[in-house]
Amino acid sequence: MTAGAPTPEAQLQETQLQETQWPRWEIFKQDTAARPLQAVGSVHAGDPEHALLTARNVFVRRPAAVSLWAVREDDLLTATPEALATHPELLATPGEAGRYQVGIKATAKRSMTFVDLVGAVEASGPGDALGQARALHPDALAWQVFAEAAAVKSDASPETVESWFAPARDKTYKQQQFYGVIGRHVSAFKQAGKPAQAEETP
C-alpha cells in the first residue's frame, strides 16, 4: 500500500459520509445593487429553498445584502490556467445549451471571496462557457461557470428584500472588549512576577 494512502476502512467511511450528507451548495451574495454577486462560501442543504434559508442564516447575520444565489456544487465548472494546461478536456465538458454565468477570481488578496460573477454568455454547454470565460478574462487566476437555470435565487421584490435582509442591518453587535473577564488576566500576574492563578471578581 502506498505510504499515506487511505486505508480501505477510511475509504468506506468517507463513502458512507458522502452518501448521507446533503448536497453542497455554493452561495453567492450581493451586498448592494452596485456590487457584483460574490461567492462567499458553501452550505449543505436538502433542496433549493433549504439552501437559501441556510445561506441567509450563515452569511447574512451581520453584513448587509440584497440578493442571494445558491448553486449545487455538481452544477459548477471551475478551472485555473494550470488545470486547463494539464486537463484541456475540461473545455469539452458536455451539458445543456443556454445562458451561463461567468465568475472569475481576479486577485489572490481577497481570500474571503473566491469569485465575482462578472457577466453571462450563451454557450452550448459548460465546457464552451469555460472557454468563453477564459477568452474574455485571460488574466484571471480562476474561472467558474454554471448554467443560470441551475441557480436558485432569493426573490428580488422590495418586500422580500426588506423582510429577508433588513433585519441584519438593524442588529447591534458588541465588540469582544465590551465583555468583562472573570478574574484577573494572566498578564497581570506575569507583570507582577507571580504565578498565574484564578481570582474571582466580586
N, C-alpha and C positions, 0 to 999 in steps of 0.2 A: 504493500500500500504506500502511496506517495506521502512523504512527510508533510504534515499539516492538512492533509485531505480529511474531510469529514468522515466519520465512521458511518456504516450503514444505519446504525440506530439513530445517529444525529440527522441523517438524511431523511429517515422515516418521520422523525418528529417534526422536521421542517415542512415536509409534505403535508402532514396532518394539520399543522398550524395554518398553512396556506389554504387548505380546504375548508377550515372552519372560520376563517376571518371573512368579514365583509369586504367587498371590493374597495380598493383605494381610489380616491378621487382627488385630482389636483384642483386647488382653489385659486381663482383669480379675483382680486379685489380692486375696485376703482375708488380711490379716495375722494376725488372731486370730478365734476363733469369735464374739467380742463385737463385731467391727467389720464394716462392710459390704464387699462386693466393690467395688473401685475400679479405674477404668480407669487403667492405668499406662503405656501405650504400645502399639506395634504391631510385628508381625513379618511377614516374608514366609515362606510355607510352602506345600508342595505338597499337604498333606492334614491332617485334624484332628490326628492323632497327632503329625505333624511340628510342627504349630503349638504344641502343648502342650510338647513337648520343647524346642523353641527358646525358648519363653517361660520355661521353668524355667531354662535356661542364661543367659538375658539378665536376667531380673528377679528371680531368687531366688538369686543367687550369694552375697549378703551378708545382706539382711534376712530376717526370719522370714516364714513364710507357712503357711497351712493349706489353701488352695484356689486353683486357677487355672481360669479360663474363657477360651476363645478363641471369637471370633465373626467370621466373614468380614465384611469391610468392606461388601460388597454387601447383607448382611442387616441392616445398621444403618440406622435413620432418625433423623437428628439435625436439630434446628432451634433457632434462637434466636427471641425475640419479634420481632426485626426481620425475620428471614426469613419468619416466618408473616404478618407485616403486608404484605409485598410478594409473597409466594407462598402465599396461603391454600389453593391446590390441594394443598399437602402434606398437609393434613388429609383428603384423599380418596385418598391413596396406597393402591392395592389390594394385597391379599395374602391369605394363608391365615388363617382364623379360628382362635383358640386363645389360649393364655396368653402374654402379652408381659411381658418385664422392662422396668421403667421406671428410667431413670437421670437424674439432674439434676446440673447444675453450680450450686451454691448460692452460691459466693463466687469472686471473682476473685483472692483472695490465694493460693490453693493452685494455683500454676502447674504443679506436678508431676502433679496429678491433674485430669483433665477432668471426670469424672462419678463419682458414687457410685450404686450400684444401691440404690434405696430401696423396692422392692416390685414387685408384679406385678398385672396387670389382665387380665381376659378381654375380648378385643376381636375385632371382625370382620376386622381387618387392621391393618397398621402405621399407617395414617392415623388410624384410630379410636383406637388405642393412644396415638398422639401427642396427640390431642385430650383424652383422659382424663388424660394426664400433665400437660398444661397446666392442666386444671381442678383437679387435685389439688395441683399445685405452681405456682400462678400467679406467684410471685415468683422463680422460678428464672431464672438467666441463660441456660440452655440445657436442652433436653430431648433424651434419646436413648432410643429403644425398639428392641427386637428380639424376635422370637419365641423363646421359651425353648427350643423344639425346635432352633433354629439354633445353640445354644451347645454346644460340646464341653467337658466338664468333667473335671478330674482326679478320680480315684477317691477317695471320701470315707472308705474303710475305714481304720481306725487303722494297719494295716500299710503301706498305700500312703502315707498322710500321713507316717509315720515315715521310710520309705525315700526319699521324694521331697524332703521339706523339712527333716528333722532335720540332715542334713549341713551345711546353710547356717548353722545355729545354732552348730555346733561349730567352724567355721573361724575362724582367727585372722588378723587383718589388722594391718599395721604402718602407722602414720601416716607421712606424707611426710617429716616432720622426722627420722624414725628413720634414713633413708638418708644416708650421707655425701656430700660433694661432692668431685669431682676438682679439685684446685687451690683457690686462694683465691677467695672470692666477689668479684664485680666491685665491690660496695660497699666492700670493704676497701681497694681501690686508690683509689677515689674519695675516701674519707675521708682517705687519706694524700696526696692531691693528685697521684697518679701515674697514668699511662695504664693502662687495663685490659690485663692480659696473663695468659696461662695460666701456672700454676705447679703442677707436679705434686707431690702429696703423697707422702711415702716409703711 
